Each structure stands twice: as C-alpha cells, then as structure tokens.
Amino acid sequence: MKTIITNDYEDMSEKAAQIIIETVKEKPNAVLGLATGATPMGLYRRLVADHKEMGTSYKYVRTINLDEYVGLTKVNPQSYAYFMYENLFCHIDIALKNTYIENGTALDSMIECKRYDKMLNKLPRDIQLLGLGSNGHIAFNEPYTSFSSTTHIVNLAENTIKDNAIYFDNIEQVPRQAYTMGIKSIMKAKQIIILASGFKKAEIVSKLVQGNVDSALPASILHNHCNCILILDKEAASKL
Ligand code: PGA
C-alpha cells in the first residue's frame, strides 16, 4: 500500500480526483466503485468542476456503490442513492441507468445480495474508492467481518451508528442495518484509493499503516492489494 500525505482536505481531494479523471480520460467506459460519507465530498466537487470546466465526460462510465441502508428508498434524503445523485450524478453527464447501488427496500435480501454480486462480477472495477471508518471499517464491513465476504447485510457497530448520527435528526433515526459490498469484492478492483481526513482518523490510520493484516481492522486487508493508495491529509497522518 502506497501512502501519500497531503497538506489538507482540499489537497487530498484534488489528488484523488486527478487519479479518477485520468482513468476516465484514458478509458471512457471505466467502471468506478464509489463511496459515500463526508470524506469523498471534496473529491466529488472536483469531478463536477472538472466536468463543467474541462468537459470530462461520464457518458459511458458505469458506477457501483459500496453500500446502502436497509429500509431507505432511493428518494429518502438520508439514503446513499440520494447522496450520490445530489453530490455527483445530477451534475455530470452520466446515464442514471449506469449507476448501481444496492436496493435498500428489496423484498428479499438474499436475492438482492446475489443480484449485486452478479453485477460486481460482470463489471470489474477499474478503481474502487473507499473511506476509512473510525473503527477501521471499509464500506460497512465492520471489525471481524470475514475477508472472504461478498455482498451481505450487516448490523452496524455502535460507533458507526454514532458516527453517522450527524446526518440524521437524532441517533434513533439511524438505520441499524445496511447492505454492503463484501471485502472479497472490494479487493477485486484493479486499483483502490482509500482516503482519510482529520484528527478523528489519526489513531486508526496509525494502526493501519503499521501493516499487520488483522480482521479486527478490516482496512488492513488492503496491504495485500497490489495497487492500493492511501491518501491522507496532515491531520489524519498526525500520529504516523
Ligand atoms: P466518513 O466515513 O467519510 O463520513 O468519515 C467513512 C466511512 O465510515 O467509511
């Protein structure tokens, strides 16, 4: 895993955006694995600005997202489908039919997980973007998730519910379950970019960079990926 330390959040976002923009320019039908959360918002702002100013086109790009809350429809403002639409898709020329995310209100969760895995196998990702949970999770793969996991439903960890409560009116509203891409599927992407920003990620970043692969820290599996870049801002790197 290559580690890049940048000055600040904006710089981190810029570095990651450049990698994605270059990929899309070289391969107009690239498949991008995308993430939600506070961390990638600056990156998405840059993709939008670049699209508007430089004309980078997403007409043939396909995107596959990591995770979605169980029970939220895609028109619910707290859903990750809605987040992606608001922060990226509605501002660029991507065809919405080429953007994939788990269906949080699927009637049969087993069938939904299988459907998503089939799609992941059909569409190998050129890049997978990841945030880092303060407990070391990637997507919603909480500590001790099997490294061989595929798409599944998780019971969210208490600290993840607390971390995500800022996006809801109160903590009771945070869904307790989510669909998530599994760790095995994440690892199949050709390139992985993992971002971490701010002092609240400094502790977990320092554990991650130590290099032991341990399911107690799900992101540590990324040490076994042959093309993974960890991009940090100074604050997230402050305990290295
Ligand atoms: P954040 O979440 O970007 O909102 O910090 C990261 C994550 O939990 O994966």
Boltz pocket constraint, residues with backbone or C-beta under 6 A from the ligand:
constraints:
  - pocket:
      binder: B
      contacts: [[A, 36], [A, 37], [A, 38], [A, 39], [A, 40], [A, 130], [A, 131], [A, 132], [A, 133], [A, 134], [A, 137], [A, 138], [A, 139]]
      max_distance: 6.0
